[in-house]
Amino acid sequence: MKNIKYLLLLLLTTGCADNLDITNPNQLTTDDYWETPAQALAGVNAIYNSMLPDGAYMRMYPSLNDGRGDDIKGDSPWADLVQVANFTIPTTSGPVQWVWRENYQMVWRANQVLANVPDIEMEDGLKNRLLGQAYFLRGLAYFNLANMFKVVPVITSLPTTSEDFNPPTAPEEELWAQIFSDFQEAGNLLPASYNDVSGPDQGQLGRATKGAAIGFLGKAHLYRKNWQSAADALGQLINGPLNIYSLVPNYRDNFTESNENNSESVFEVQFAHPDIVGGSDMNWAGEPNANWKQVSAQAVTYGMDERGFSDFLPTQWIYEEYKMERTVDGHLDPRLLATIASYEPDENSTTIYGDPWPYAQDKIYPRKYTRDGFPGIVNEFDFNSGINYRLMRYADVLLMYAEAMNELGKTADAYPYIQEVRDRAMLPGLATVRPNMSQEEMRGQLAHERALEFASEAIRINDIIRWGWLYDNAKLEMLKSHDAEFNTWTPGNEYLPVPQRELDINPNLSPNPAN
């Protein structure tokens, strides 16, 4: 059950020239709006709403990240998706523009909250929670922008002059410093849970928590190779005061509408079927209205031939990678059939959507985040998936912490955190099958473990970039053997280009390495 239905907030009007400064009685101005706690709460809910359109988590964030990894390849008649997957991305790509737009919409709405809510009279606890969520969501938007575009403008206040509407591209270190600051501020202000708070948000699942903020702070430090800072933050979720998370027994529960917001979820985007929250207009883009749906299009995008668009396919490499180890009782890694739909008669997997396997027996398709196996679902074409999109799972916290330990020279200490993830997959003890690994050997092992645990979760390309594999000739050749799309990669094009439309409009905006 969805505990939050995101409230909708229309863009607020700003002042005009004196001769046009006429009040519209049907629309609040910024001076009139930010006055009550209820308005502040609606303003925060509007930031979450920016996570729902096509350019955000509805479809393009997963698609444009998954396609660039070596675990997923393009299989779409839509040229933009294939060009992103093979690193020949035009600066005029619509999906790339949408990703930029939605993340900056999140920034804009968060900045409104951070500028106006401090002056609203309300209970301190509620105010802190509202501000903490705004810091977290702004930090998340900048984290996405940094990973996808490398360098972008950093905007932390509302525009007051015409020049403010043309912000310059910030240095990369300034961008990451803002990300660290926003996640840390969010961690300082947010509760570990909303169960015991007093206010209109009491008991609401889906809101950002202290664990989410500190988890993403740790992830941001890990991405910048600040190993000790990463370990300090992530350790709070494992051995410290935020040790409230655990792996769920059934891996696939992380990717269906069953058991959402579970013990493994550090933060997830809340989607919902119209039967639950209403809505008749697809939430593709633009300003929401009262009829807006809150559905995900990922299921139809990744759905198999004749049951969905089949815009993406798993690579043969990731399929074979799952078969490198058997479980302790001799079966396939259970994550294989939760991630990939394949014909496996030895594992009693010979159906799809409840029907006999209709494809060639060597065909493979995505299953994670599709509705294959849901009661009554025979295809994906109704576009009404309510599957929440998980942005961070506790499994990621464990493997990131193990990586930080390894990079700090504590390789032996990494084993138990990796094993916790392997235990759920019923794989043998790593300390038994690969004892006493060197730091470099452990790096390779972690790359393997992360590939299996997070395939088609929009993570792999970020790992590839931060590990420097594209600029290591041996690793690049390996990636080409995994996915032929890497044959057309050229330096800089691991990132999405700054949209041409933005460059045309803003004279202070600089191209990035992909332009």
C-alpha positions as CSV (number, residue, x, y, z in Angstrom):
1,M,0.0,0.0,0.0
2,K,1.3,3.4,-0.9
3,N,1.5,5.6,2.2
4,I,2.2,8.8,0.3
5,K,0.2,10.2,-2.6
6,Y,2.4,13.0,-3.8
7,L,0.6,16.3,-3.7
8,L,0.8,18.6,-6.7
9,L,2.1,22.1,-6.5
10,L,1.7,24.4,-9.4
11,L,4.6,26.7,-10.4
12,L,4.3,29.9,-8.4
13,T,4.1,33.2,-10.1
14,T,6.9,35.8,-9.7
15,G,6.9,39.5,-10.0
16,C,6.7,41.3,-13.3
17,A,7.3,44.9,-14.5
18,D,5.1,47.4,-12.6
19,N,2.8,48.0,-15.5
20,L,2.1,44.3,-15.7
21,D,2.0,43.6,-11.9
22,I,-1.6,42.5,-11.8
23,T,-2.7,39.9,-9.2
24,N,-4.5,36.9,-10.6
25,P,-7.2,36.0,-8.1
26,N,-7.1,32.4,-9.3
27,Q,-3.4,31.8,-8.6
28,L,-1.3,32.3,-5.5
29,T,1.8,34.4,-5.7
30,T,5.0,33.5,-3.9
31,D,4.3,36.2,-1.4
32,D,1.0,34.7,-0.5
33,Y,1.8,31.0,-0.7
34,W,4.5,30.2,1.8
35,E,2.6,31.0,5.0
36,T,1.3,27.8,6.6
37,P,2.7,24.4,7.6
38,A,0.3,22.7,5.1
39,Q,1.7,24.8,2.3
40,A,5.2,23.9,3.3
41,L,4.4,20.2,3.3
42,A,2.8,20.5,-0.1
43,G,5.9,22.3,-1.4
44,V,8.1,19.3,-0.2
45,N,5.6,16.8,-1.8
46,A,6.1,18.7,-5.0
47,I,9.8,17.9,-5.0
48,Y,9.0,14.2,-4.8
49,N,6.6,14.7,-7.6
50,S,9.5,15.6,-9.9
51,M,10.8,12.0,-9.5
52,L,7.7,10.6,-11.4
53,P,7.9,12.0,-15.0
54,D,9.5,10.3,-18.0
55,G,12.9,12.1,-17.7
56,A,13.2,11.0,-14.1
57,Y,12.6,7.5,-12.6
58,M,9.5,6.7,-14.6
59,R,11.6,5.5,-17.5
60,M,14.7,7.5,-18.7
61,Y,16.9,7.4,-15.6
62,P,16.9,3.6,-15.6
63,S,17.1,3.4,-19.4
64,L,19.9,5.8,-20.1
65,N,22.0,4.4,-17.3
66,D,21.3,0.7,-17.9
67,G,21.9,1.0,-21.6
68,R,25.5,2.3,-21.1
69,G,26.5,-0.6,-18.8
70,D,27.9,-3.9,-20.0
71,D,25.0,-5.8,-18.5
72,I,22.3,-4.4,-20.8
73,K,22.3,-3.6,-24.5
74,G,19.9,-1.5,-26.7
75,D,17.3,-3.4,-28.6
76,S,15.0,-0.5,-29.6
77,P,13.7,1.0,-32.8
78,W,13.9,4.3,-31.0
79,A,17.3,5.7,-32.2
80,D,17.9,7.8,-29.0
81,L,18.0,4.7,-26.8
82,V,20.3,2.8,-29.0
83,Q,22.6,5.8,-29.5
84,V,22.9,6.3,-25.7
85,A,23.7,2.6,-25.3
86,N,26.5,2.7,-27.9
87,F,27.9,6.0,-26.8
88,T,27.1,8.0,-30.0
89,I,24.6,10.3,-28.3
90,P,23.5,13.4,-30.2
91,T,23.4,16.7,-28.2
92,T,19.8,17.1,-29.5
93,S,18.6,13.8,-27.9
94,G,15.1,14.3,-26.4
95,P,15.6,11.7,-23.6
96,V,18.8,13.4,-22.5
97,Q,17.1,16.8,-22.4
98,W,14.3,15.3,-20.3
99,V,16.8,13.9,-17.7
100,W,18.4,17.3,-17.4
101,R,15.0,19.0,-17.1
102,E,13.6,16.8,-14.4
103,N,16.7,16.9,-12.2
104,Y,16.8,20.7,-12.4
105,Q,13.0,20.8,-11.7
106,M,13.9,18.9,-8.5
107,V,16.6,21.5,-7.7
108,W,14.2,24.4,-8.4
109,R,11.5,23.0,-6.1
110,A,13.9,22.1,-3.4
111,N,15.4,25.6,-3.5
112,Q,11.9,27.1,-3.0
113,V,11.4,25.0,0.1
114,L,14.8,25.9,1.5
115,A,14.3,29.6,0.8
116,N,10.8,29.9,2.2
117,V,10.1,27.3,4.8
118,P,12.5,28.6,7.5
119,D,10.3,31.7,7.9
120,I,7.1,29.8,8.3
121,E,5.9,29.4,11.9
122,M,5.5,25.7,12.8
123,E,6.6,23.0,15.1
124,D,10.4,22.7,15.0
125,G,10.4,18.9,14.4
126,L,8.2,19.2,11.4
127,K,10.2,22.1,10.0
128,N,13.4,20.2,10.3
129,R,12.0,17.2,8.6
130,L,10.7,19.3,5.7
131,L,14.0,21.1,5.3
132,G,15.9,17.8,5.6
133,Q,13.9,16.3,2.8
134,A,14.5,19.3,0.6
135,Y,18.3,19.0,1.2
136,F,18.2,15.3,0.5
137,L,16.3,15.6,-2.8
138,R,18.4,18.4,-4.0
139,G,21.5,16.4,-3.2
140,L,20.1,13.4,-5.0
141,A,19.4,15.6,-8.1
142,Y,22.9,16.9,-8.1
143,F,24.3,13.4,-7.5
144,N,22.4,12.2,-10.6
145,L,23.6,15.2,-12.7
146,A,27.2,14.7,-11.6
147,N,27.2,11.1,-12.6
148,M,25.4,11.5,-15.9
149,F,26.8,14.9,-17.1
150,K,30.1,15.3,-15.0
151,V,29.9,19.1,-14.7
152,V,26.8,21.2,-14.4
153,P,25.7,24.6,-12.9
154,V,25.2,24.5,-9.1
155,I,22.2,26.5,-8.1
156,T,21.4,26.9,-4.4
157,S,19.2,30.0,-4.3
158,L,16.2,31.4,-6.1
159,P,16.9,33.9,-9.0
160,T,16.6,37.6,-8.2
161,T,18.3,39.2,-11.2
162,S,18.2,38.4,-14.9
163,E,21.8,37.1,-14.7
164,D,20.7,34.5,-12.1
165,F,18.7,32.8,-14.9
166,N,22.0,32.0,-16.7
167,P,24.1,30.2,-14.1
168,P,27.6,29.2,-15.2
169,T,28.9,25.6,-15.1
170,A,30.5,24.9,-11.8
171,P,33.9,23.2,-11.3
172,E,33.5,19.5,-10.6
173,E,34.9,19.8,-7.1
174,E,32.3,22.5,-6.3
175,L,29.5,20.2,-7.5
176,W,30.6,17.3,-5.4
177,A,31.1,19.6,-2.4
178,Q,27.5,20.6,-2.7
179,I,26.4,17.0,-2.9
180,F,28.3,16.2,0.3
181,S,26.9,19.2,2.0
182,D,23.3,18.5,1.0
183,F,23.4,14.9,2.1
184,Q,25.1,15.8,5.4
185,E,22.6,18.6,6.2
186,A,19.7,16.1,5.4
187,G,21.3,13.6,7.7
188,N,21.5,16.2,10.5
189,L,17.8,17.1,10.2
190,L,15.9,13.9,9.2
191,P,14.6,11.1,11.5
192,A,15.6,7.5,11.2
193,S,11.9,6.7,10.8
194,Y,8.6,8.5,10.6
195,N,6.8,6.1,12.8
196,D,7.3,8.0,16.0
197,V,7.2,11.6,14.7
198,S,4.3,14.0,15.6
199,G,2.7,15.8,12.7
200,P,1.0,15.3,9.3
201,D,3.8,13.1,8.1
202,Q,3.6,10.6,11.0
203,G,3.9,7.0,9.8
204,Q,4.4,7.8,6.1
205,L,6.6,5.5,4.2
206,G,8.6,6.7,1.2
207,R,9.9,9.9,2.7
208,A,13.6,10.5,2.9
209,T,15.1,9.3,6.2
210,K,18.4,9.8,8.0
211,G,19.5,6.4,6.8
212,A,18.9,7.4,3.2
213,A,20.8,10.7,3.6
214,I,23.8,9.1,5.3
215,G,23.7,6.1,2.9
216,F,23.9,8.5,-0.1
217,L,26.6,10.6,1.6
218,G,28.6,7.4,1.9
219,K,28.0,6.5,-1.7
220,A,29.0,10.0,-2.9
221,H,32.3,9.7,-0.9
222,L,32.9,6.3,-2.4
223,Y,32.4,7.6,-5.9
224,R,35.0,10.3,-5.2
225,K,37.4,7.7,-3.6
226,N,37.2,9.3,-0.2
227,W,37.5,5.9,1.3
228,Q,37.6,6.7,5.0
229,S,34.7,9.2,4.8
230,A,32.7,6.5,2.8
231,A,33.4,3.9,5.5
232,D,32.5,6.2,8.3
233,A,29.1,7.1,6.7
234,L,28.2,3.6,5.5
235,G,29.3,2.0,8.8
236,Q,26.5,3.9,10.5
237,L,24.0,1.8,8.6
238,I,25.8,-1.5,9.4
239,N,27.4,-1.3,12.9
240,G,26.2,2.1,14.1
241,P,23.1,4.0,15.2
242,L,21.3,3.5,11.9
243,N,21.6,-0.3,12.0
244,I,17.9,-0.8,11.2
245,Y,18.3,-2.4,7.8
246,S,18.5,-6.1,6.7
247,L,18.4,-8.1,3.5
248,V,15.0,-9.6,2.7
249,P,15.0,-13.4,2.2
250,N,13.5,-13.2,-1.3
251,Y,15.8,-11.2,-3.6
252,R,12.9,-10.6,-6.1
253,D,10.9,-8.8,-3.5
254,N,13.1,-5.8,-4.2
255,F,11.7,-5.4,-7.7
256,T,8.0,-6.1,-7.6
257,E,4.9,-4.5,-6.0
258,S,5.0,-7.1,-3.3
259,N,6.8,-6.2,-0.1
260,E,7.7,-2.6,-1.1
261,N,9.5,-0.3,1.4
262,N,10.9,-3.4,3.1
263,S,13.7,-3.8,5.5
264,E,16.3,-3.7,2.7
265,S,15.0,-0.5,1.2
266,V,17.1,2.5,2.1
267,F,15.3,4.8,-0.3
268,E,12.8,4.1,-3.2
269,V,10.6,6.1,-5.5
270,Q,6.9,5.6,-4.9
271,F,4.9,4.6,-7.9
272,A,1.3,3.4,-7.7
273,H,-1.3,1.9,-10.0
274,P,-4.3,4.2,-10.8
275,D,-6.6,1.7,-9.1
276,I,-4.9,2.7,-5.8
277,V,-4.2,6.4,-6.1
278,G,-6.3,7.4,-9.2
279,G,-5.3,9.4,-12.2
280,S,-6.1,9.2,-15.9
281,D,-3.4,11.3,-17.6
282,M,0.0,9.7,-18.1
283,N,2.8,11.4,-16.0
284,W,5.1,11.8,-19.0
285,A,6.3,15.4,-18.5
286,G,5.3,18.9,-17.7
287,E,3.3,20.3,-14.8
288,P,1.1,17.8,-13.0
289,N,-2.6,18.2,-12.8
290,A,-5.3,16.6,-10.7
291,N,-5.7,13.7,-13.2
292,W,-2.0,12.8,-13.3
293,K,-1.1,9.2,-12.9
294,Q,1.8,8.1,-10.7
295,V,2.9,5.0,-12.7
296,S,6.2,3.7,-14.0
297,A,6.8,2.9,-17.7
298,Q,9.9,0.8,-17.0
299,A,7.9,-2.5,-17.2
300,V,6.7,-1.8,-20.7
301,T,10.1,-0.5,-21.8
302,Y,11.9,-3.6,-20.6
303,G,9.0,-6.0,-21.3
304,M,9.8,-8.9,-23.7
305,D,9.0,-9.1,-27.4
306,E,5.2,-9.0,-28.1
307,R,4.6,-8.4,-24.3
308,G,6.4,-5.1,-24.1
309,F,8.6,-2.7,-26.1
310,S,11.8,-4.8,-25.5
311,D,13.9,-1.7,-25.8
312,F,16.7,-3.4,-23.8
313,L,18.1,-6.9,-23.5
314,P,20.6,-8.4,-21.1
315,T,24.0,-9.1,-22.5
316,Q,25.1,-12.7,-22.9
317,W,28.0,-11.9,-20.7
318,I,25.9,-11.1,-17.6
319,Y,23.8,-14.2,-18.3
320,E,26.9,-16.3,-18.2
321,E,28.3,-14.5,-15.2
322,Y,25.4,-15.7,-13.1
323,K,26.3,-19.3,-14.0
324,M,29.9,-19.1,-12.8
325,E,29.0,-20.4,-9.4
326,R,26.3,-22.9,-8.2
327,T,24.5,-22.5,-5.0
328,V,25.5,-24.7,-2.0
329,D,22.7,-27.1,-3.0
330,G,23.7,-27.2,-6.7
331,H,21.2,-24.8,-8.3
332,L,21.7,-21.7,-10.4
333,D,22.2,-18.4,-8.5
334,P,18.6,-17.4,-7.7
335,R,19.3,-13.8,-8.8
336,L,19.6,-15.0,-12.4
337,L,15.9,-15.8,-12.8
338,A,14.9,-12.7,-10.8
339,T,16.9,-10.5,-13.1
340,I,16.7,-12.3,-16.5
341,A,13.9,-14.2,-18.1
342,S,15.5,-17.3,-19.7
343,Y,14.5,-20.8,-20.5
344,E,15.9,-23.0,-17.7
345,P,14.1,-26.4,-17.6
346,D,16.4,-27.7,-15.0
347,E,15.2,-24.9,-12.7
348,N,11.5,-25.3,-13.7
349,S,11.6,-22.0,-15.6
350,T,9.8,-22.7,-18.8
351,T,7.1,-20.1,-18.8
352,I,6.7,-16.3,-19.2
353,Y,3.7,-14.4,-17.9
354,G,2.3,-17.8,-17.0
355,D,2.3,-19.0,-20.6
356,P,4.7,-21.7,-22.1
357,W,8.0,-20.2,-23.2
358,P,7.2,-18.8,-26.7
359,Y,10.7,-17.8,-27.9
360,A,13.8,-19.6,-29.1
361,Q,15.2,-21.4,-26.1
362,D,18.4,-19.4,-26.2
363,K,16.6,-16.0,-26.0
364,I,17.0,-13.9,-22.9
365,Y,15.0,-10.9,-21.7
366,P,14.9,-8.6,-18.7
367,R,12.7,-9.7,-15.8
368,K,13.7,-7.3,-13.0
369,Y,11.1,-4.5,-12.7
370,T,8.8,-6.2,-15.2
371,R,5.5,-7.7,-14.1
372,D,6.3,-11.2,-15.4
373,G,4.9,-13.5,-12.7
374,F,2.3,-11.0,-11.4
375,P,-1.2,-12.6,-11.1
376,G,-3.4,-11.6,-14.1
377,I,-0.6,-9.8,-16.0
378,V,-0.3,-11.2,-19.5
379,N,1.7,-8.4,-21.1
380,E,3.0,-4.9,-20.3
381,F,1.1,-2.7,-22.7
382,D,-1.3,-1.0,-20.3
383,F,1.6,1.2,-19.0
384,N,0.2,1.1,-15.5
385,S,3.1,-0.4,-13.5
386,G,3.1,0.6,-9.8
387,I,6.5,-1.0,-9.0
388,N,8.5,1.3,-6.8
389,Y,12.0,2.0,-8.1
390,R,14.7,1.3,-5.5
391,L,17.5,3.8,-5.5
392,M,19.5,2.3,-2.7
393,R,19.3,-1.2,-1.1
394,Y,21.1,-2.4,2.0
395,A,22.9,-4.9,-0.2
396,D,24.6,-1.9,-1.9
397,V,25.5,-0.5,1.5
398,L,27.2,-3.8,2.4
399,L,29.2,-4.1,-0.8
400,M,30.2,-0.4,-0.8
401,Y,31.4,-0.8,2.8
402,A,33.4,-3.9,1.8
403,E,34.9,-1.9,-1.1
404,A,35.9,0.9,1.3
405,M,37.5,-1.6,3.7
406,N,39.5,-3.1,0.8
407,E,40.7,0.3,-0.4
408,L,41.8,1.2,3.1
409,G,44.0,-1.9,3.1
410,K,41.7,-4.0,5.3
411,T,41.0,-6.6,2.7
412,A,40.3,-9.4,5.2
413,D,37.6,-7.2,6.9
414,A,35.7,-7.0,3.6
415,Y,34.9,-10.7,3.5
416,P,31.9,-10.9,6.0
417,Y,30.0,-8.0,4.3
418,I,30.3,-9.6,0.9
419,Q,29.3,-13.0,2.4
420,E,26.1,-11.5,3.8
421,V,25.0,-10.7,0.3
422,R,26.3,-14.1,-1.0
423,D,24.4,-16.0,1.7
424,R,21.1,-14.8,0.5
425,A,22.0,-16.1,-2.9
426,M,23.0,-19.4,-1.2
427,L,26.5,-19.2,-2.6
428,P,29.4,-20.9,-0.9
429,G,31.6,-19.1,1.6
430,L,34.0,-16.7,-0.1
431,A,36.6,-17.2,2.5
432,T,36.6,-20.9,1.6
433,V,36.5,-20.7,-2.2
434,R,38.8,-17.6,-2.5
435,P,40.8,-17.2,0.8
436,N,43.4,-14.6,1.4
437,M,42.8,-12.4,-1.7
438,S,45.1,-9.5,-2.3
439,Q,43.7,-6.0,-2.6
440,E,43.7,-6.2,-6.4
441,E,42.1,-9.6,-6.4
442,M,39.4,-8.3,-4.1
443,R,38.7,-5.5,-6.4
444,G,38.0,-8.0,-9.2
445,Q,35.8,-10.0,-6.8
446,L,33.8,-7.0,-5.8
447,A,33.3,-6.0,-9.4
448,H,31.8,-9.5,-10.0
449,E,29.7,-9.4,-6.9
450,R,28.3,-6.0,-7.8
451,A,27.5,-7.0,-11.3
452,L,25.4,-9.9,-10.2
453,E,23.6,-8.1,-7.3
454,F,22.8,-4.9,-9.2
455,A,22.4,-5.9,-12.9
456,S,19.9,-3.6,-14.6
457,E,19.6,-1.3,-11.6
458,A,21.2,1.7,-13.3
459,I,24.4,1.2,-11.3
460,R,26.9,-0.6,-13.5
461,I,27.9,2.3,-15.7
462,N,28.7,4.4,-12.6
463,D,30.9,1.6,-11.3
464,I,32.7,1.3,-14.7
465,I,33.3,5.1,-14.8
466,R,34.5,5.5,-11.2
467,W,36.8,2.5,-11.5
468,G,38.5,4.0,-14.5
469,W,38.0,1.0,-16.7
470,L,37.3,2.9,-19.9
471,Y,40.8,4.5,-19.7
472,D,42.5,1.2,-19.0
473,N,43.2,-0.6,-22.3
474,A,42.9,-4.1,-20.8
475,K,39.6,-3.3,-19.0
476,L,38.3,-1.6,-22.1
477,E,38.9,-4.7,-24.2
478,M,37.2,-6.7,-21.5
479,L,34.1,-4.4,-21.7
480,K,34.1,-4.7,-25.5
481,S,34.0,-8.5,-25.1
482,H,31.1,-8.1,-22.7
483,D,29.1,-5.8,-24.9
484,A,29.9,-4.8,-28.5
485,E,28.4,-1.4,-27.9
486,F,31.7,-0.4,-26.2
487,N,33.4,-0.7,-29.6
488,T,31.9,2.8,-30.5
489,W,32.8,4.4,-27.2
490,T,35.2,7.4,-27.5
491,P,36.8,9.3,-24.6
492,G,34.3,11.6,-22.9
493,N,31.2,9.9,-24.2
494,E,30.8,7.8,-21.1
495,Y,28.7,10.9,-20.0
496,L,25.6,12.3,-21.5
497,P,26.1,15.5,-23.5
498,V,24.9,18.8,-22.1
499,P,21.7,19.3,-24.2
500,Q,22.1,21.6,-27.1
501,R,19.0,23.5,-26.2
502,E,20.5,24.4,-22.8
503,L,23.7,25.6,-24.4
504,D,21.8,27.7,-26.9
505,I,19.7,29.4,-24.1
506,N,22.4,29.9,-21.5
507,P,25.5,31.7,-22.7
508,N,27.3,30.9,-19.4
509,L,26.9,27.1,-19.7
510,S,29.9,25.2,-20.9
511,P,30.0,21.9,-22.9
512,N,31.0,18.8,-21.1
513,P,33.4,16.0,-22.4
514,A,30.6,14.4,-24.3
515,N,29.7,17.5,-26.4
